[in-house]
Amino acid sequence: MNENTPRGALVLLVRHGTTATTGSLLPGRAPGLHLAESGRLQAQQVAERLAELHADRPLSALYASPLERTTETAAPSSERLGIPLTREDGLLECDVGEWTGQKLSDLSALPQWRTVQSDPAAFTFPGGESFLDMQERMVAVTDRLRQLHPGGIAVCFSHADPIRSLLSHALTGDLSAMQRLSVSPGSISAIFHPEQGNPVVLATSTTSRPLSELAAH
């Protein structure tokens, strides 16, 4: 690390690429869901963006939720950068319990859906995880990774809701902004953690912005 390297750690959050159920079903943690062709293209585009950044400022490590759609999104980046992919269970999708595999159109008709959208902090998926528990583990993961990679860049391949909950925490300290944030498939968001003080959200759901601009923070 030279004198021009920002002090603190940068965490890049990559949402997995598109799958056959994106926008129609709530897959949760069900196994066997793979990337669609469009998702594989998005994974290659993520690898290209990360490679450009890596050439300018080497990345410290790659971490991924163990579900197939996240590891498949991360694989091209790991191969291209020559950085091994580390499994991180804390980056898992929310456990949606009895709602796993349900149609979003059916779920949106339930009375509980209003709570999901307006007050996620008050909602726990039937037989599953609460949004608060999901956010708590995401915060714990990034706190640990930024301590492991001081002055470095950690890349985390995860899912929409976990990423949105983490961005909301960085912005507001709670879940109040979660449902006002959009995180697209194959996008990259960025949070800078200074040595002291609050985290800074540098970008949300970027698909084309040069990552070197974020690393120069």
SVG drawing of the C-alpha trace seen along z (x, -y; Angstrom):
<svg xmlns="http://www.w3.org/2000/svg" viewBox="-54 -10 58 39">
<polyline fill="none" stroke="black" stroke-width="0.4" points="0.0,0.0 1.5,-3.3 1.0,-6.8 -1.8,-7.5 -3.9,-4.4 -7.0,-5.4 -6.9,-4.3 -9.8,-2.0 -11.3,0.9 -13.5,0.9 -16.2,3.6 -17.7,4.3 -21.1,6.0 -22.0,8.0 -25.5,9.3 -25.6,12.6 -26.7,12.6 -30.1,13.3 -31.7,16.7 -34.8,18.3 -36.9,17.2 -35.6,13.6 -38.6,11.3 -41.2,14.1 -40.4,16.4 -38.9,16.1 -36.2,18.8 -34.8,18.2 -32.1,20.8 -33.5,23.6 -30.6,25.5 -30.2,26.1 -31.0,22.7 -28.4,21.8 -27.7,18.7 -29.6,18.0 -27.6,17.2 -28.1,13.5 -26.8,14.1 -23.7,15.8 -23.1,12.8 -23.5,10.5 -20.9,12.6 -18.4,12.1 -19.1,8.4 -18.5,8.3 -15.2,10.1 -14.1,7.5 -14.9,4.6 -13.1,6.2 -10.1,7.0 -9.8,3.4 -9.8,2.4 -7.4,5.1 -4.9,3.8 -5.0,0.4 -5.3,1.5 -5.1,5.2 -8.1,6.8 -7.6,8.4 -10.0,11.3 -13.2,12.7 -16.1,14.1 -19.4,15.7 -22.6,17.0 -22.5,20.8 -25.6,20.9 -25.1,21.9 -26.2,18.6 -23.6,16.6 -20.7,19.0 -21.4,19.2 -21.4,15.4 -18.1,15.2 -16.3,18.0 -15.3,15.9 -13.8,13.3 -11.9,15.8 -10.5,17.4 -9.6,14.2 -8.0,12.6 -6.3,15.7 -7.8,15.1 -9.4,18.1 -13.1,17.9 -13.8,18.2 -17.2,19.5 -18.9,17.1 -22.2,18.4 -22.9,14.9 -23.6,13.7 -26.4,16.2 -29.8,15.2 -32.4,14.6 -34.1,17.8 -37.6,17.1 -39.0,20.3 -42.5,21.3 -42.3,18.7 -39.5,20.5 -40.3,21.0 -43.6,19.1 -44.7,16.8 -44.1,13.1 -47.5,12.3 -49.2,14.6 -47.1,13.3 -47.8,9.6 -51.5,10.4 -51.0,11.5 -51.7,9.0 -48.1,9.6 -46.7,8.2 -47.6,4.7 -45.3,5.2 -42.5,6.5 -42.6,3.3 -43.4,0.7 -41.8,2.0 -39.3,4.8 -37.8,4.5 -41.1,5.9 -41.2,8.9 -40.0,12.5 -40.6,15.0 -42.9,17.8 -40.6,20.6 -37.6,18.6 -35.4,15.6 -36.2,12.0 -34.9,9.1 -33.2,7.8 -31.3,11.1 -30.3,11.0 -29.0,7.5 -27.2,8.3 -25.2,11.2 -24.4,9.1 -23.0,6.3 -21.0,8.8 -19.5,10.3 -18.4,6.9 -17.1,5.8 -14.9,9.0 -13.8,8.6 -12.8,5.0 -10.7,5.9 -9.1,8.8 -8.3,6.5 -7.3,3.0 -6.6,0.7 -7.7,3.3 -10.7,4.3 -12.9,7.2 -15.4,8.4 -18.6,10.1 -21.0,12.0 -24.4,12.1 -28.1,11.5 -30.5,8.5 -32.1,8.4 -28.9,9.0 -27.1,6.3 -30.0,3.8 -30.1,4.4 -26.4,3.7 -26.6,0.5 -29.6,-0.6 -27.5,0.0 -24.6,-2.1 -27.0,-4.9 -29.3,-5.1 -28.1,-2.7 -31.2,-0.5 -33.6,1.0 -35.6,-2.1 -34.1,-2.6 -34.0,1.0 -37.2,1.1 -36.2,-2.2 -33.1,-0.7 -32.8,1.2 -30.0,3.7 -30.0,5.1 -28.7,8.6 -25.0,8.4 -24.6,5.0 -21.9,3.8 -22.4,1.6 -19.7,0.1 -19.2,-0.8 -16.1,-2.4 -15.2,-1.8 -12.8,-4.4 -10.5,-3.6 -12.7,-5.8 -16.2,-7.1 -19.3,-5.9 -19.2,-3.8 -19.7,-5.7 -21.9,-4.4 -20.0,-5.2 -22.3,-3.5 -25.4,-1.4 -26.3,1.0 -23.7,-0.2 -23.3,1.8 -21.0,-0.4 -19.3,-3.0 -15.5,-2.5 -14.6,-0.9 -11.3,-2.8 -13.4,-5.9 -14.6,-4.1 -11.3,-2.8 -9.8,-6.2 -12.1,-7.4"/>
</svg>
